[in-house]
């Protein structure tokens, strides 16, 4: 339970909040704050109030356990309004992460002092919400309406130095925050400083119509969906045009619209799913991960280069090993160009870039393998080549070295079996570009030790990745599902749909890319090579005739300027190609495929249901731990919009009974591939109401 204590230092009243780990603004804490404030107001000796928090941070935001539950009084707006209305000046003493409701509390205070390391922001947009305790009305009055809108729409924190420059803070200190806060209170007392209220600041709406209109255009594909960004713009407009009290009322209405929206609920699901993904049931606290300080990456191609960059950006020592000196040289040059570009754009400090360069050790020799903590193999996707690499690693690496393969589809058990230490082998499936994409599929082989598994999750966290456990099967979770998705999309092409029509159906739903634009980006030759490594069913052979024919014509996707689409030189804009339409028609005729009339809705439904049904089969087989893990993979690895929640969340939100019913209907009209998986049938029996 949180504690909120009131004490005195002469004429200074001190309110101290203590609610580990982040002083979240729970109902009990809000009640305690009002109680302590009342004590300070009733004490005639107290002339000024200092509001501080114990622990590593000031109030860092709302209590996430209250999400989706009825809002209990006193709510946060009441607390913030009470602080601001206080006749005695209140000083917010800020450190750590002052986010969301925490910043709104600080905005309700009359003065703000902070440690130089403090971060401040209103990240509510990332959960499909807008600030609801006056943040959209007070922040514009503190830093200007345009800057406030930018901060709210991005949801990203600003540094204390930025906040001082914007006049959000009154004073910065480097050390000894509590002592300096008391000294600051004495200064204000001596100066007889009044209780300054942001609610009393008047904003000028001049020229705002232009940039508000531009903001509406800019948020059309906002990552938080279509409701919260527009609500944020409306709230800022209210701050510009309405009296403060009316603006607060409008903010409250807009907040509740967001709070009740399906998009916010989907984003909350993703928020909790991401945090749940790291919880593996049989990994107790007694399992201690191996400390990873030095990583060796084998293979200097696209994936190896990206993996090395991800590790270097996290401060690790990296040996990048490739037998081809030219490949190695190109990889190092591209890594350095990435850093140089970031420095030029002001996104990376030059000294930090230099320090990272010092930790990159390119080599054509295997000598580094004998003194590394983790080896990540990122060579050609061929079982024969990977087994050859792991046979060498078994001989050269010290005992206890974690041996990881970046395979995206191959059997990790088979790779591990070539070594004398299968317990040290694990799959670490990065997504391209590996230094940008946040997902890391951690493939737990049959004999992977718990310590190695725990090490993989700790390593993922250290390099800023969202790790999800998968068991061994072809394609694991993500690529196994994407294969049936692509198969269904190919079937629709043969039925008469065009690539751009199918892609539009998915992109208009919010996906970053449709299946054919995504295939062109990844490279059609990648799937072509993978298919040569495995036995395909007759149905798969039939469907993959089209992409195989494209590859054999030299159409490899964006890299060759031709794939399912054509690309003008130097651009990534996908343009329809009549040659592809003719090829589709020829193959469809040879296969005697019956034409089908497609709509955006029918395309979208078939593709989503194939994803959902394959995800359910994966859960049946125990490949994934939980349905929310599948959603995490699709949001963070495949461009599925977080505001839709993920494919398995879609099945749940539309109703499992409805999902099963639609699959059964499609199984009748389109074949057995739509036969509902047992997991879905079981879920429908547990929650039989069909939403539709």
C-alpha positions in Angstrom: 0.0 0.0 0.0 1.2 3.5 -0.7 2.1 5.8 2.1 1.7 9.6 1.9 3.2 11.4 4.8 3.0 15.1 5.9 5.8 16.7 7.9 7.1 20.2 8.5 10.4 22.0 8.2 9.5 25.3 9.9 7.2 27.1 7.5 7.6 24.5 4.8 5.1 21.7 4.7 6.6 18.5 3.1 4.3 15.9 1.5 6.2 12.6 0.8 4.9 9.9 -1.4 6.2 6.3 -1.1 4.7 3.7 -3.4 7.4 1.4 -4.9 8.4 0.8 -7.5 7.2 3.9 -9.5 4.8 5.7 -7.2 1.9 4.9 -9.5 -1.2 7.1 -9.0 -3.5 4.5 -7.5 -6.8 5.2 -5.8 -5.1 4.9 -2.4 -2.3 7.2 -3.4 -4.8 9.8 -4.7 -6.8 9.7 -1.5 -3.6 10.0 0.5 -2.5 13.1 -1.5 -5.7 14.9 -0.8 -5.5 14.1 2.9 -1.9 15.3 3.2 -2.8 18.5 1.2 -5.7 19.2 3.7 -3.2 18.8 6.6 -0.9 21.3 5.0 -3.7 23.8 4.3 -5.1 23.5 7.9 -1.7 24.1 9.5 -1.3 27.9 10.1 2.5 27.6 10.4 2.9 26.2 6.9 3.3 28.9 4.3 4.6 26.8 1.3 4.4 23.1 0.4 7.0 20.8 -1.1 5.7 17.6 -2.9 8.3 14.9 -3.2 8.5 11.2 -3.9 10.8 8.5 -2.5 12.4 5.9 -4.6 13.8 6.1 -8.1 11.1 8.3 -9.6 8.5 11.0 -9.0 5.0 9.7 -9.8 5.5 7.9 -13.1 1.8 7.7 -14.2 -1.4 5.9 -13.7 -1.8 2.6 -11.9 -2.1 0.2 -14.8 -4.0 -2.4 -12.7 -6.9 0.1 -12.8 -7.2 0.1 -16.6 -10.6 -0.9 -17.8 -12.2 -0.7 -14.4 -14.7 1.9 -13.2 -12.9 5.1 -12.2 -13.1 5.6 -8.4 -13.3 9.0 -6.7 -11.2 10.9 -6.0 -10.1 10.7 -9.6 -6.9 12.3 -10.8 -8.5 15.5 -12.2 -9.9 16.2 -8.8 -6.5 15.8 -7.1 -4.7 18.0 -9.7 -7.4 20.7 -9.5 -7.2 20.6 -5.6 -3.4 21.1 -5.8 -3.6 24.0 -8.2 -6.4 25.6 -6.2 -4.3 25.5 -3.0 -3.8 29.0 -1.6 -0.3 28.1 -0.5 2.4 27.7 -3.2 3.2 24.0 -4.0 6.5 23.0 -5.4 6.8 19.7 -7.4 10.2 18.0 -6.7 10.9 15.9 -9.8 13.2 13.1 -10.6 13.2 9.9 -12.6 10.4 9.5 -15.1 7.6 12.1 -14.7 5.1 10.7 -17.1 1.4 10.8 -17.7 -0.6 11.5 -14.6 2.7 12.3 -12.8 3.4 15.2 -15.1 -0.2 16.3 -14.8 0.2 16.5 -11.0 3.4 18.5 -11.5 1.5 20.8 -13.9 -1.0 21.4 -11.1 1.8 22.5 -8.8 2.8 26.1 -8.9 6.6 25.6 -9.2 8.7 22.8 -10.5 12.3 21.9 -9.6 14.0 18.8 -11.1 17.2 16.7 -11.3 19.0 17.2 -14.6 18.5 13.5 -15.4 14.7 13.7 -15.2 12.5 12.8 -18.2 9.0 14.3 -18.6 6.2 13.4 -20.9 2.6 12.5 -21.6 2.6 9.1 -23.2 -1.1 8.4 -23.0 -1.5 8.4 -26.8 0.4 5.1 -26.9 -2.4 3.5 -25.0 -5.1 5.0 -27.2 -5.9 7.8 -24.7 -5.3 11.5 -24.2 -4.2 13.1 -20.9 -7.3 13.3 -18.8 -6.3 15.3 -15.7 -5.8 18.7 -17.3 -2.7 17.8 -19.3 -4.1 19.0 -22.6 -5.2 22.3 -21.0 -2.2 23.1 -18.8 0.7 21.9 -20.9 -0.2 24.3 -23.8 -0.3 27.1 -21.2 3.1 26.1 -19.9 5.1 25.5 -23.2 2.8 26.8 -26.0 0.0 25.0 -27.8 2.0 23.8 -30.8 4.8 22.3 -28.7 2.2 20.7 -26.4 0.4 19.1 -29.3 3.7 17.7 -30.7 4.6 16.3 -27.2 1.1 14.7 -26.7 0.9 13.2 -30.2 4.4 11.6 -30.0 4.0 10.5 -26.4 7.8 10.6 -26.2 9.4 12.1 -23.1 11.6 15.2 -23.2 14.8 15.8 -21.3 14.9 18.1 -18.3 17.1 20.5 -20.3 14.4 20.7 -23.0 11.7 21.2 -20.3 13.7 24.0 -18.8 14.1 25.7 -22.2 10.3 25.4 -22.8 9.6 26.9 -19.3 8.0 23.7 -18.1 10.6 23.7 -15.3 11.7 26.5 -13.1 15.0 25.1 -11.9 17.4 22.3 -12.6 19.9 20.8 -10.1 22.5 18.1 -10.6 22.6 16.6 -7.1 21.0 16.6 -3.7 17.5 17.3 -5.0 15.6 17.2 -1.7 18.0 19.7 0.1 18.0 22.0 -2.9 14.2 21.8 -3.1 13.9 23.0 0.6 16.4 25.8 -0.2 14.3 26.8 -3.3 11.2 26.8 -1.0 13.0 29.3 1.3 13.9 31.5 -1.7 10.3 31.6 -2.8 9.1 32.4 0.8 11.6 35.2 1.1 10.4 36.6 -2.2 6.8 36.2 -1.2 6.2 34.3 -4.4 2.5 33.7 -5.2 0.8 30.5 -6.1 1.1 30.7 -9.9 -1.7 28.8 -11.7 -1.4 27.6 -15.3 -5.2 27.7 -15.4 -4.9 31.5 -15.2 -2.7 31.8 -18.3 -4.5 33.0 -21.5 -3.5 31.4 -24.8 -3.6 33.3 -28.1 -5.3 31.3 -30.9 -3.7 33.4 -33.7 -2.5 31.3 -36.7 -3.4 28.0 -34.9 -6.0 27.0 -37.6 -3.2 26.3 -40.1 -1.1 24.0 -38.0 -4.1 22.3 -36.4 -5.3 21.5 -39.9 -1.9 20.2 -40.9 -1.8 18.0 -37.7 -5.1 16.4 -38.7 -3.5 15.5 -42.0 -0.4 14.1 -40.3 -2.2 11.7 -38.0 -4.1 9.8 -40.7 -2.0 6.7 -40.1 -1.0 7.4 -36.5 0.3 4.2 -34.6 -2.4 4.7 -31.9 -5.3 4.4 -34.4 -7.9 6.9 -35.6 -9.5 8.1 -32.3 -7.0 9.3 -29.8 -4.8 11.5 -32.1 -7.9 13.4 -33.3 -9.1 13.7 -29.8 -5.7 15.2 -28.8 -6.0 17.8 -31.6 -9.6 18.7 -30.5 -8.4 19.1 -26.9 -5.6 21.4 -27.8 -8.1 23.4 -29.9 -10.3 23.6 -26.8 -7.3 25.0 -24.8 -6.9 27.7 -27.5 -10.5 28.7 -27.8 -12.4 27.9 -24.6 -12.1 29.2 -21.0 -10.0 26.9 -18.9 -13.0 25.3 -17.0 -14.8 24.6 -20.3 -11.6 23.2 -21.8 -11.2 20.8 -18.8 -14.8 19.7 -19.4 -14.1 19.1 -23.1 -10.9 17.2 -22.3 -12.9 15.0 -20.0 -15.5 14.2 -22.7 -12.7 13.4 -25.2 -10.8 11.3 -22.7 -13.9 9.1 -22.1 -14.5 8.7 -25.8 -11.0 7.4 -26.1 -11.3 5.3 -22.9 -14.3 3.5 -24.2 -13.0 3.0 -27.8 -12.1 -0.5 -29.1 -8.7 0.9 -30.2 -7.7 1.8 -26.6 -8.7 -1.6 -25.4 -6.6 -3.2 -28.1 -3.6 -1.1 -27.2 -4.0 -2.0 -23.5 -4.0 -5.7 -24.5 -0.7 -5.2 -26.4 0.7 -3.3 -23.5 0.0 -6.2 -21.1 0.9 -8.8 -23.7 4.3 -7.3 -24.2 5.0 -7.5 -20.5 3.6 -11.0 -20.1 5.7 -12.4 -23.0 8.8 -12.3 -20.8 7.3 -14.5 -18.2 8.2 -18.1 -18.9 6.4 -20.4 -16.3 9.3 -22.7 -15.6 12.0 -20.0 -15.3 12.1 -19.2 -11.6 14.2 -16.6 -9.9 16.7 -19.3 -9.0 17.8 -19.5 -12.7 20.7 -17.1 -13.1 21.4 -15.9 -16.7 24.9 -16.0 -18.1 26.4 -12.5 -18.1 26.8 -11.3 -21.7 29.5 -8.8 -22.3 31.0 -9.9 -25.6 29.1 -11.3 -28.6 30.4 -12.9 -31.8 28.3 -12.6 -34.9 29.1 -15.0 -37.7 28.1 -13.7 -41.1 28.4 -10.1 -42.3 25.3 -10.1 -44.6 22.2 -8.1 -44.0 21.1 -10.0 -40.8 24.6 -10.3 -39.3 25.2 -6.6 -39.9 21.9 -5.7 -38.2 22.5 -8.0 -35.3 26.0 -6.6 -34.7 24.6 -3.1 -34.8 21.9 -3.9 -32.3 24.5 -5.3 -29.9 26.9 -2.4 -30.4 24.1 0.1 -29.8 23.6 -1.6 -26.4 27.2 -1.1 -25.5 28.4 -4.7 -26.0 31.7 -5.8 -27.5 31.1 -7.4 -30.9 33.3 -9.5 -33.1 31.8 -9.6 -36.6 33.2 -12.6 -38.4 33.1 -13.4 -42.1 35.4 -15.4 -44.3 34.9 -12.9 -47.2 37.0 -9.7 -46.6 34.9 -7.7 -49.0 31.6 -8.7 -47.3 33.2 -7.7 -44.0 34.4 -4.4 -45.3 31.0 -3.5 -46.7 29.3 -4.5 -43.4 31.6 -2.3 -41.4 31.1 0.6 -43.8 27.3 0.3 -43.6 27.4 0.1 -39.8 29.5 3.3 -39.6 27.3 5.0 -42.1 24.3 4.3 -39.9 26.1 6.0 -37.0 27.3 8.9 -39.1 23.8 9.6 -40.4 22.4 9.5 -36.8 25.1 11.9 -35.7 24.4 14.3 -38.6 20.7 14.2 -37.8 21.3 15.0 -34.1 20.0 11.6 -33.0 23.3 10.3 -31.7 26.1 12.0 -29.8 29.4 11.9 -31.7 31.3 10.7 -28.6 28.9 7.8 -28.2 29.3 6.8 -31.8 33.1 6.9 -31.4 32.8 4.6 -28.3 30.7 2.2 -30.2 33.2 2.0 -33.0 35.9 1.0 -30.5 33.8 -2.0 -29.6 33.4 -3.4 -33.1 36.0 -6.0 -34.0 35.7 -7.2 -37.6 37.6 -10.3 -38.5 38.0 -13.1 -41.1 39.5 -15.3 -38.4 37.6 -17.6 -35.9 40.1 -16.7 -33.1 37.5 -14.5 -31.3 35.2 -17.5 -30.8 37.3 -18.9 -28.0 36.7 -15.8 -25.7 33.1 -14.8 -26.2 30.0 -15.2 -24.1 27.4 -15.5 -26.9 27.8 -16.6 -30.5 25.0 -15.7 -33.0 25.2 -17.5 -36.3 23.6 -15.5 -39.2 24.7 -17.3 -42.3 22.8 -18.5 -45.4 19.5 -20.2 -44.5 20.7 -23.8 -45.3 20.7 -26.7 -42.9 23.9 -28.1 -44.3 25.7 -24.8 -43.9 24.3 -24.2 -40.4 25.3 -27.7 -39.2 28.8 -27.1 -40.6 29.0 -23.8 -38.6 27.8 -25.3 -35.4 30.2 -28.3 -35.7 33.0 -25.7 -35.8 31.5 -23.7 -32.9 31.4 -26.9 -30.8 35.1 -27.3 -31.3 36.2 -23.7 -30.9 34.0 -22.1 -28.2 34.7 -22.4 -24.5 32.4 -24.5 -22.3 29.3 -22.5 -21.3 29.3 -20.2 -24.4 25.7 -19.7 -25.5 25.4 -20.9 -29.2 22.5 -19.2 -31.0 21.2 -19.6 -34.5 19.3 -16.8 -36.3 17.5 -19.3 -38.5 14.0 -18.1 -39.4 12.5 -21.5 -40.3 14.9 -24.4 -39.8 14.8 -27.1 -37.1 16.9 -25.9 -34.1 16.9 -29.4 -32.6 18.6 -30.7 -35.7 21.2 -27.9 -35.6 21.8 -28.5 -31.9 22.3 -32.3 -32.5 25.5 -31.7 -34.4 27.1 -30.4 -31.2 28.2 -32.2 -28.1 26.4 -29.6 -26.0 22.8 -29.2 -27.3 21.9 -27.7 -23.9 23.8 -24.5 -24.9 22.0 -24.1 -28.3 19.1 -21.8 -28.8 17.4 -20.0 -31.6 17.5 -16.2 -31.7 15.3 -15.2 -34.6 15.9 -11.5 -35.3 13.7 -9.5 -37.7 15.1 -7.3 -40.4 16.4 -4.7 -40.0 17.7 -6.3 -36.8 18.8 -3.1 -35.2 15.4 -1.5 -35.7 12.8 -4.2 -35.3 11.9 -4.8 -31.7 10.8 -8.5 -31.9 13.1 -11.4 -31.0 11.7 -14.9 -31.3 13.5 -17.0 -28.7 13.3 -20.6 -30.0 13.6 -23.1 -27.2 14.9 -26.4 -28.5 14.1 -29.7 -26.9 17.4 -29.8 -24.9 18.0 -26.0 -24.4 18.9 -25.5 -20.7 16.9 -23.2 -18.5 19.9 -21.1 -17.9 20.5 -20.6 -21.6 16.8 -19.7 -22.1 17.0 -17.2 -19.2 20.2 -15.8 -20.7 18.4 -15.3 -24.1 15.6 -13.3 -22.4 18.1 -11.2 -20.4 20.1 -10.5 -23.5 17.0 -9.5 -25.4 16.2 -7.0 -22.7 19.7 -5.6 -22.7 19.6 -4.9 -26.4 16.0 -3.4 -26.2 14.1 -6.3 -27.8 10.7 -7.8 -27.0 11.4 -11.5 -26.5 8.8 -14.2 -27.1 9.4 -17.9 -26.5 8.6 -20.3 -29.4 9.1 -24.0 -29.6 10.5 -25.8 -32.6 8.5 -26.3 -35.8 8.9 -25.0 -39.4 8.8 -21.2 -39.2 8.3 -21.2 -35.4 5.3 -18.9 -34.7 5.6 -15.8 -36.9 6.8 -17.3 -40.2 4.7 -20.4 -39.9 1.6 -18.2 -39.7 2.8 -15.8 -42.4 3.2 -18.7 -44.8 -0.5 -19.7 -44.6 -1.4 -16.0 -44.9 0.7 -15.7 -48.1 -0.8 -19.0 -49.4 -4.3 -17.6 -49.0 -3.3 -14.3 -50.7 -1.8 -16.3 -53.6 -5.0 -18.3 -53.9 -6.9 -15.0 -54.2 -4.6 -13.9 -57.0 -5.3 -17.1 -58.9 -9.1 -16.4 -58.4 -8.8 -13.0 -60.1 -7.7 -10.5 -57.5 -4.7 -8.3 -58.3 -1.7 -7.8 -55.9 -2.6 -4.1 -55.3 -6.2 -5.0 -54.5 -5.2 -7.6 -51.9 -2.5 -5.3 -50.4 -4.9 -2.4 -50.2 -7.4 -4.5 -48.2 -4.8 -5.1 -45.5 -3.2 -1.7 -45.6 -6.6 0.0 -45.2 -7.1 -2.2 -42.1 -4.0 -0.7 -40.6 -1.2 -3.1 -41.5 2.1 -1.6 -42.5 2.2 -3.6 -45.7 0.0 -6.0 -47.6 1.4 -9.5 -48.3 2.8 -8.8 -51.7 4.5 -5.5 -50.8 6.0 -7.3 -47.8 7.2 -10.2 -50.0 8.9 -7.8 -52.4 10.5 -6.0 -49.5 11.9 -9.2 -48.0 13.0 -10.5 -51.3 11.2 -13.2 -53.3 14.4 -15.2 -53.6 14.5 -15.7 -49.8 11.2 -17.7 -49.8 12.3 -19.5 -53.0 15.5 -20.8 -51.3 13.6 -21.8 -48.2 11.2 -23.8 -50.2 14.1 -25.7 -51.8 15.1 -26.8 -48.3 11.8 -28.6 -47.5 9.2 -30.9 -48.9 6.0 -29.0 -50.0 2.5 -30.4 -50.1 0.9 -30.7 -53.6 -1.3 -27.7 -52.6 1.7 -25.6 -51.7 3.5 -26.6 -54.9 0.4 -25.4 -56.8 0.2 -22.1 -55.0 3.9 -21.3 -55.0 4.2 -21.7 -58.8 3.6 -18.0 -59.1 6.3 -16.6 -56.8 8.7 -19.3 -58.0 8.0 -18.2 -61.6 8.7 -14.6 -60.7 12.1 -15.5 -59.2 13.0 -17.6 -62.2 12.2 -14.5 -64.4 14.7 -12.5 -62.2 12.0 -10.7 -60.4 13.3 -10.8 -56.8 11.4 -7.8 -55.4 12.6 -4.4 -54.5 16.2 -5.4 -54.7 15.9 -6.1 -58.5 13.3 -3.4 -59.2 10.8 -6.1 -60.2 8.7 -8.5 -58.1 4.9 -8.7 -57.7 5.3 -5.0 -58.5 7.7 -2.9 -60.6 9.7 -0.1 -58.9 11.0 3.0 -60.6 14.8 3.3 -60.2 15.7 4.8 -56.9 12.2 4.5 -55.4 10.3 2.0 -53.3 6.9 3.0 -54.7 5.1 -0.2 -55.8 3.6 0.2 -59.2 1.2 -2.4 -60.8 2.7 -4.4 -63.6 0.6 -5.9 -66.4 3.3 -8.6 -67.0 2.5 -9.9 -63.5 -1.2 -9.8 -64.2 -0.6 -11.8 -67.4 1.5 -14.4 -65.6 -1.2 -14.8 -62.9 -3.9 -15.3 -65.6 -1.8 -17.9 -67.4 -1.0 -19.9 -64.3 -4.7 -19.7 -63.1 -5.8 -21.0 -66.5 -3.3 -23.9 -66.4 -4.6 -24.8 -62.9 -8.2 -24.3 -63.9 -8.9 -22.0 -61.0 -12.5 -20.8 -60.9 -12.7 -17.0 -60.7 -14.2 -15.5 -57.5 -15.6 -12.0 -56.9 -13.6 -10.3 -54.2 -14.4 -7.3 -51.9 -12.1 -5.5 -49.5 -14.1 -7.2 -46.7 -13.9 -10.7 -48.1 -10.1 -10.4 -48.8 -9.5 -9.1 -45.3 -11.7 -11.7 -43.6 -10.1 -14.7 -45.4 -6.5 -13.5 -44.6 -7.3 -12.7 -40.9 -9.1 -16.0 -40.4 -6.2 -18.0 -41.8 -3.8 -16.2 -39.4 -6.1 -16.8 -36.5 -6.7 -20.5 -37.3 -3.0 -21.2 -37.7 -2.3 -19.4 -34.5 -4.8 -21.6 -32.8 -3.1 -24.7 -34.2 0.2 -23.4 -32.8 -1.5 -23.1 -29.4 -2.9 -26.6 -29.8 0.6 -27.9 -30.4 2.3 -25.9 -27.6 4.6 -24.0 -30.0 3.4 -20.8 -28.3 2.9 -20.4 -24.6 -0.2 -18.2 -24.8 -2.4 -16.4 -27.3 -1.1 -13.0 -26.3 2.4 -14.0 -27.3 1.2 -14.5 -30.9 -0.3 -11.0 -30.8 3.0 -9.6 -29.5 4.9 -11.3 -32.4 2.5 -9.9 -35.0 2.5 -6.4 -33.6 6.3 -6.1 -33.1 7.5 -8.3 -36.0 5.0 -8.1 -38.8 3.5 -4.6 -38.8 0.1 -5.6 -37.4 -1.5 -2.4 -36.0 -1.3 -2.3 -32.2 -4.6 -0.6 -32.2 -6.2 -3.8 -33.6 -4.6 -5.8 -30.9 -3.2 -8.7 -33.0 -4.9 -11.7 -34.7 -5.7 -13.7 -31.6 -7.1 -10.6 -29.9 -9.3 -10.1 -33.0 -10.7 -13.6 -32.6 -11.5 -12.8 -28.9 -12.9 -9.3 -29.4 -15.2 -10.3 -32.3 -16.2 -13.4 -30.3 -14.8 -16.9 -30.5 -18.2 -18.3 -31.4 -18.5 -15.9 -34.2 -14.9 -16.7 -35.4 -15.7 -20.4 -35.4 -18.9 -19.8 -37.3 -17.2 -17.8 -40.0 -14.4 -20.4 -40.4 -17.1 -23.1 -40.7 -18.9 -21.2 -43.4 -15.6 -20.6 -45.3 -14.7 -24.3 -45.0 -17.9 -25.1 -46.9 -17.3 -22.5 -49.6 -13.5 -22.6 -49.8 -12.2 -25.9 -48.5 -10.9 -27.7 -45.5 -8.1 -25.2 -44.9 -10.7 -23.2 -43.0 -11.7 -26.0 -40.7 -11.6 -24.4 -37.2 -8.8 -25.5 -34.9 -9.7 -27.3 -31.7 -8.3 -24.4 -29.6 -10.9 -22.0 -31.1 -13.7 -24.5 -30.6 -12.7 -24.9 -27.0 -12.6 -21.1 -26.5 -16.0 -20.7 -28.1 -17.5 -23.3 -25.8 -16.1 -21.3 -22.8 -17.5 -18.0 -24.2 -20.3 -18.9 -26.5 -21.7 -15.4 -27.2 -21.1 -14.5 -30.9 -20.3 -10.8 -31.3 -20.2 -10.5 -35.1 
